[in-house]
Amino acid sequence: MSSTRKIPVLDLKLAEDPSTRGLLLDQLHDALFNIGFLYISNHGVSEEIISALAEKLPALFHLPLERKRELSKTKSPQFLGFSDFAQETTQGKLDLREQYDIATELPEVYQKDAVPNDRGRDFSNLYWRLRGPNVWPSENEVPGFKKAANEFVHLVEEAFGIPTGTFDGFFNENAASATADSTPEGDFLPPQHRLRLNFYPAMQPEQEGQGVGSECALDVQGRDGSWIPVDPIPNTLVVNLGYAFEAATEGAARATVHRVRAPSQKDRYSIPFFMGLPLELKLSEVRSFIPESVRALRRKELENGEWTIDQKIETFLDPRWDSIGESVLRRFIRGYRETALKFYGQEVYQYYTQ
């Protein structure tokens, strides 16, 4: 991807007409395998729904500091709730933002002394501690917040053609009563999706820096090392691929390096949604389903020295972190030292941060 390239805008409406569907697929192929970032238009999520959630964010992030700390990640082994300003680290640097994380409401299944059950699940694996309850502000504190978040998620599932109700458990307290073994034999337990609400306060010029480490306002890094701005386009959503996807395709698909620069003029908010994968899924299993023709796309570049495997990709290829659960837990423990030490201990912290 050269610095002269722009992030493509894909019109999902093209998929509805057989005469234009091929064009959309070609555009998607290029975005997946050469860029790793794209805008989508005609996605079905109304601006009204997005605005309804966004309008709740100032009240959420301007709760009294004492109250936010009562709802802090440091009280949640699931790493849910508030993070103070510059509390999280990315690539060894402090992120100049506050954030509030919500996850699928799933029943707790972790058991310290568990033995594998008849389906081979071992709930003594530490990554099962990631499943658990959210940390919510009260309705009086942020009126309509929970309802707005619920509507947002349901519109996302509609927009992507996912059967309505697939994400009901995201904000449905009844989901917490479901049993861990209620899925058919051979199926994975429901994955954990996350909604991250970010607040980037305006900074003085001398303070400007990393909103979230080289990981974009929003910029994408071109193959020549330059930064390409991802400017807001009305009525579009920005989509990017994760490092696990790049690892699974052996580098064929791009997880493009991106960053958020701390704002200097006014406060900024963002609402990224992270689609989860089953914690017990192994990346080696996923790679076995990727066609050889896809995996070979990047192999020649690798052999010629035109492409190198990013350190993050190498992490996913490490047998110790083969399961999605191990990779996710490792990321949280490395990013939230105080919470990791409190709930997982020094020995576990050292193991995942070595």
C-alpha positions as CSV (number, residue, x, y, z in Angstrom):
1,M,0.0,0.0,0.0
2,S,1.7,3.2,-1.1
3,S,1.2,6.6,0.6
4,T,-0.8,7.8,-2.5
5,R,-3.5,5.2,-1.9
6,K,-6.7,6.2,-0.2
7,I,-8.9,4.1,2.1
8,P,-11.6,2.6,-0.2
9,V,-15.3,3.2,0.3
10,L,-17.3,0.1,-0.3
11,D,-21.0,0.5,-1.1
12,L,-22.8,-2.6,0.4
13,K,-25.8,-1.9,-1.8
14,L,-23.8,-3.2,-4.7
15,A,-24.2,-6.7,-3.3
16,E,-28.0,-6.6,-3.9
17,D,-27.6,-6.4,-7.8
18,P,-26.0,-9.4,-9.5
19,S,-24.6,-7.1,-12.1
20,T,-22.6,-5.1,-9.5
21,R,-21.9,-7.8,-6.9
22,G,-18.7,-8.9,-8.7
23,L,-17.4,-5.3,-8.5
24,L,-18.0,-5.2,-4.8
25,L,-16.2,-8.5,-4.3
26,D,-13.2,-7.2,-6.3
27,Q,-13.1,-4.1,-4.1
28,L,-13.4,-6.2,-0.9
29,H,-10.6,-8.5,-2.1
30,D,-8.3,-5.5,-2.7
31,A,-9.2,-4.0,0.7
32,L,-8.7,-7.3,2.6
33,F,-5.4,-8.4,0.9
34,N,-3.7,-5.1,0.1
35,I,-5.0,-2.4,2.6
36,G,-6.6,-3.8,5.7
37,F,-8.8,-0.8,6.2
38,L,-12.1,0.2,4.5
39,Y,-15.1,2.4,4.8
40,I,-18.6,0.9,4.2
41,S,-21.6,2.8,3.1
42,N,-25.3,1.8,2.9
43,H,-24.6,-0.4,6.0
44,G,-28.0,0.0,7.5
45,V,-27.1,1.6,10.8
46,S,-28.8,5.0,10.9
47,E,-27.0,8.1,12.0
48,E,-29.8,8.6,14.5
49,I,-28.9,5.4,16.3
50,I,-25.2,6.2,16.3
51,S,-25.9,9.7,17.5
52,A,-28.2,8.4,20.3
53,L,-25.3,6.5,21.8
54,A,-22.7,9.1,21.1
55,E,-24.8,11.8,22.9
56,K,-24.6,9.7,26.1
57,L,-20.8,9.6,26.2
58,P,-20.1,13.1,27.7
59,A,-22.3,12.3,30.7
60,L,-20.6,8.9,31.1
61,F,-17.1,10.2,31.0
62,H,-17.9,13.3,33.2
63,L,-19.1,11.2,36.1
64,P,-17.3,12.2,39.3
65,L,-13.8,10.7,39.5
66,E,-14.7,8.8,42.7
67,R,-17.7,7.1,40.9
68,K,-15.7,6.2,37.9
69,R,-13.1,4.5,40.1
70,E,-15.9,2.5,41.7
71,L,-16.7,1.3,38.2
72,S,-13.0,0.7,37.3
73,K,-11.3,-2.2,35.5
74,T,-9.3,-2.6,38.7
75,K,-12.4,-4.2,40.2
76,S,-13.1,-6.5,37.4
77,P,-11.1,-9.7,36.5
78,Q,-12.8,-9.5,33.1
79,F,-11.1,-6.2,32.5
80,L,-14.4,-4.4,32.1
81,G,-15.4,-0.9,33.2
82,F,-13.5,2.4,33.3
83,S,-9.8,3.0,32.6
84,D,-8.4,6.3,33.9
85,F,-6.7,8.7,31.6
86,A,-3.4,7.3,30.4
87,Q,-3.9,4.1,32.4
88,E,-3.6,1.7,29.4
89,T,-0.4,1.1,27.5
90,T,0.0,0.1,23.9
91,Q,3.5,-0.9,22.6
92,G,5.0,0.3,25.9
93,K,3.5,3.8,25.7
94,L,0.7,5.4,27.7
95,D,-2.6,6.0,25.7
96,L,-3.8,9.5,26.2
97,R,-7.5,8.6,26.6
98,E,-10.1,7.4,29.0
99,Q,-12.2,4.3,28.1
100,Y,-15.1,2.3,29.2
101,D,-15.4,-1.3,28.1
102,I,-18.6,-3.4,28.0
103,A,-18.7,-7.1,26.9
104,T,-21.2,-9.8,26.2
105,E,-23.1,-10.7,29.4
106,L,-22.0,-14.3,29.8
107,P,-22.1,-16.6,32.8
108,E,-19.0,-17.1,34.8
109,V,-17.5,-20.5,34.1
110,Y,-14.0,-20.3,35.5
111,Q,-13.3,-22.9,38.2
112,K,-9.8,-22.9,39.8
113,D,-9.8,-26.7,40.5
114,A,-11.9,-27.8,37.5
115,V,-11.1,-31.0,35.5
116,P,-12.0,-31.3,31.8
117,N,-15.6,-32.2,31.3
118,D,-17.1,-34.7,28.9
119,R,-16.7,-32.2,26.0
120,G,-13.0,-31.7,26.8
121,R,-13.5,-28.2,28.2
122,D,-11.1,-27.3,31.0
123,F,-12.6,-24.4,32.9
124,S,-9.5,-24.1,35.1
125,N,-7.8,-22.3,32.2
126,L,-7.3,-18.8,33.3
127,Y,-8.7,-17.3,30.1
128,W,-12.2,-18.4,31.2
129,R,-12.1,-15.7,33.8
130,L,-12.6,-13.2,31.0
131,R,-16.3,-14.3,31.0
132,G,-18.4,-12.5,33.5
133,P,-20.6,-9.5,34.4
134,N,-20.4,-6.0,33.1
135,V,-19.8,-2.9,35.3
136,W,-22.7,-0.5,34.6
137,P,-23.4,3.0,35.8
138,S,-27.0,3.4,37.1
139,E,-29.9,4.7,35.0
140,N,-30.0,7.8,37.2
141,E,-26.3,8.6,36.5
142,V,-26.5,8.2,32.6
143,P,-30.2,8.1,31.6
144,G,-30.8,6.0,28.5
145,F,-27.2,4.8,28.2
146,K,-27.9,1.1,28.4
147,K,-30.9,1.3,26.1
148,A,-28.9,3.3,23.5
149,A,-26.0,0.9,23.6
150,N,-28.5,-2.0,23.1
151,E,-30.1,-0.4,20.1
152,F,-26.7,0.3,18.6
153,V,-25.6,-3.3,18.7
154,H,-28.9,-4.6,17.3
155,L,-28.6,-2.2,14.4
156,V,-25.1,-3.4,13.7
157,E,-26.2,-7.0,13.5
158,E,-29.0,-6.1,11.1
159,A,-26.6,-4.1,9.0
160,F,-24.3,-7.1,8.5
161,G,-27.1,-9.5,7.8
162,I,-26.7,-11.4,11.1
163,P,-30.0,-12.9,12.3
164,T,-31.7,-10.5,14.7
165,G,-31.1,-11.7,18.2
166,T,-27.6,-13.1,17.6
167,F,-26.2,-10.5,20.0
168,D,-29.1,-10.5,22.4
169,G,-26.8,-11.6,25.1
170,F,-24.6,-8.5,24.7
171,F,-26.8,-6.5,27.0
172,N,-29.3,-9.1,28.1
173,E,-29.1,-9.9,31.8
174,N,-31.0,-13.1,31.2
175,A,-28.1,-14.5,29.3
176,A,-26.2,-14.7,32.6
177,S,-28.5,-17.6,33.6
178,A,-27.5,-19.8,30.7
179,T,-25.4,-22.8,31.5
180,A,-21.9,-23.2,30.1
181,D,-22.7,-26.7,28.7
182,S,-26.0,-25.7,27.0
183,T,-24.4,-25.7,23.6
184,P,-24.5,-28.9,21.4
185,E,-21.5,-31.2,21.6
186,G,-18.7,-30.0,19.4
187,D,-19.9,-26.4,19.4
188,F,-17.8,-23.6,20.9
189,L,-19.2,-21.6,23.8
190,P,-20.6,-18.2,22.7
191,P,-17.8,-15.7,21.9
192,Q,-17.3,-12.6,23.9
193,H,-17.8,-9.4,21.9
194,R,-16.7,-6.0,23.3
195,L,-17.9,-2.4,22.8
196,R,-15.2,0.1,23.8
197,L,-16.2,3.7,24.4
198,N,-13.2,6.1,24.1
199,F,-12.8,9.7,25.3
200,Y,-9.8,11.7,24.0
201,P,-9.7,15.0,25.9
202,A,-8.3,18.0,24.0
203,M,-4.6,18.4,24.7
204,Q,-2.2,21.3,24.7
205,P,0.2,21.2,21.6
206,E,3.1,20.2,23.8
207,Q,1.1,17.3,25.2
208,E,-0.2,15.9,21.9
209,G,0.7,12.3,21.4
210,Q,-0.6,8.8,21.3
211,G,-4.3,8.3,21.5
212,V,-3.7,4.7,21.1
213,G,-0.3,3.5,20.1
214,S,0.9,2.8,16.6
215,E,-2.0,0.8,16.3
216,C,-5.1,7.2,13.3
217,A,-7.6,11.9,14.5
218,L,-7.1,8.4,12.8
219,D,-4.1,7.5,10.6
220,V,-3.2,4.3,8.7
221,Q,0.5,3.6,8.0
222,G,1.4,3.1,4.3
223,R,4.0,0.5,3.2
224,D,6.5,3.3,2.9
225,G,6.1,4.2,6.5
226,S,4.1,7.4,5.9
227,W,0.7,8.1,7.6
228,I,-2.5,8.3,5.6
229,P,-5.4,10.1,7.3
230,V,-8.7,8.3,7.7
231,D,-11.0,11.3,7.8
232,P,-14.6,10.9,8.9
233,I,-17.1,10.4,6.0
234,P,-20.7,10.9,6.9
235,N,-22.9,7.8,6.8
236,T,-20.0,5.3,6.7
237,L,-18.4,3.0,9.2
238,V,-14.7,2.3,9.3
239,V,-13.7,-1.4,9.3
240,N,-10.2,-2.8,10.0
241,L,-8.8,-6.3,10.2
242,G,-7.1,-7.7,13.3
243,Y,-3.7,-9.3,13.8
244,A,-5.3,-12.7,14.4
245,F,-6.9,-12.6,10.9
246,E,-3.5,-11.7,9.4
247,A,-1.9,-14.6,11.3
248,A,-4.6,-17.0,10.3
249,T,-4.1,-16.2,6.6
250,E,-0.3,-16.3,7.0
251,G,0.0,-12.6,6.0
252,A,-2.3,-12.7,3.0
253,A,-4.8,-10.4,4.7
254,R,-3.5,-7.1,6.1
255,A,-3.8,-5.9,9.7
256,T,-2.6,-2.4,8.9
257,V,-0.7,-0.5,11.6
258,H,-2.8,2.5,12.7
259,R,-2.8,5.2,15.4
260,V,-5.1,7.7,17.0
261,R,-3.5,11.1,17.6
262,A,-4.6,13.0,20.7
263,P,-6.8,16.0,19.7
264,S,-5.6,19.6,20.2
265,Q,-8.8,21.5,19.4
266,K,-11.7,19.8,21.2
267,D,-12.7,16.6,22.9
268,R,-13.2,13.6,20.8
269,Y,-15.2,10.3,21.3
270,S,-15.1,7.0,19.4
271,I,-17.1,3.8,19.6
272,P,-15.2,0.8,18.3
273,F,-16.9,-2.6,18.3
274,F,-14.7,-5.7,18.5
275,M,-16.2,-8.9,17.1
276,G,-15.0,-11.7,19.4
277,L,-14.0,-15.3,18.6
278,P,-14.6,-18.3,20.8
279,L,-12.0,-18.3,23.5
280,E,-11.3,-22.0,23.1
281,L,-10.8,-21.7,19.3
282,K,-7.2,-22.4,18.2
283,L,-5.7,-20.3,15.5
284,S,-4.0,-23.4,14.1
285,E,-7.5,-24.7,13.4
286,V,-8.5,-21.6,11.6
287,R,-5.3,-21.7,9.4
288,S,-6.2,-25.3,8.4
289,F,-9.3,-24.0,6.6
290,I,-7.5,-21.2,4.7
291,P,-7.0,-22.3,1.1
292,E,-3.4,-22.7,0.0
293,S,-3.9,-20.2,-2.8
294,V,-4.6,-17.5,-0.2
295,R,-1.7,-18.4,2.1
296,A,0.6,-18.4,-0.9
297,L,-0.3,-14.7,-1.7
298,R,2.3,-13.3,0.7
299,R,4.8,-16.1,0.7
300,K,6.7,-14.8,-2.3
301,E,6.9,-11.3,-0.9
302,L,8.3,-12.9,2.4
303,E,10.9,-14.8,0.5
304,N,11.9,-11.8,-1.5
305,G,12.2,-9.6,1.5
306,E,9.3,-7.4,0.4
307,W,7.3,-8.2,3.5
308,T,8.2,-9.1,7.0
309,I,6.2,-10.8,9.7
310,D,5.2,-8.3,12.3
311,Q,6.1,-9.1,15.9
312,K,2.3,-9.2,16.8
313,I,1.8,-11.8,14.1
314,E,4.7,-13.9,15.4
315,T,3.0,-13.8,18.8
316,F,-0.2,-15.4,17.4
317,L,2.0,-18.0,15.7
318,D,3.6,-18.9,19.1
319,P,2.2,-22.3,20.2
320,R,1.8,-20.9,23.8
321,W,-0.8,-18.4,22.6
322,D,-2.5,-20.6,19.9
323,S,-5.9,-20.4,21.5
324,I,-7.8,-17.2,21.1
325,G,-8.3,-17.2,24.9
326,E,-4.6,-17.2,25.6
327,S,-3.9,-14.4,23.1
328,V,-6.7,-12.2,24.5
329,L,-5.7,-12.8,28.1
330,R,-2.1,-12.0,27.3
331,R,-3.1,-8.7,25.6
332,F,-5.2,-7.6,28.6
333,I,-2.6,-8.6,31.2
334,R,0.1,-6.7,29.3
335,G,-2.1,-3.7,28.9
336,Y,-3.6,-3.4,32.4
337,R,-0.8,-4.1,34.9
338,E,-2.8,-3.1,38.1
339,T,-5.8,-5.3,37.3
340,A,-3.5,-8.2,36.2
341,L,-1.5,-8.2,39.4
342,K,-4.6,-7.9,41.6
343,F,-6.6,-10.8,40.1
344,Y,-4.0,-13.0,38.4
345,G,-0.9,-12.5,40.6
346,Q,2.8,-11.8,40.0
347,E,3.7,-15.2,38.6
348,V,1.0,-15.1,35.9
349,Y,1.8,-11.4,35.1
350,Q,5.5,-12.3,34.6
351,Y,4.6,-15.3,32.4
352,Y,2.5,-13.2,30.0
353,T,4.8,-10.2,29.9
354,Q,8.1,-12.0,29.5
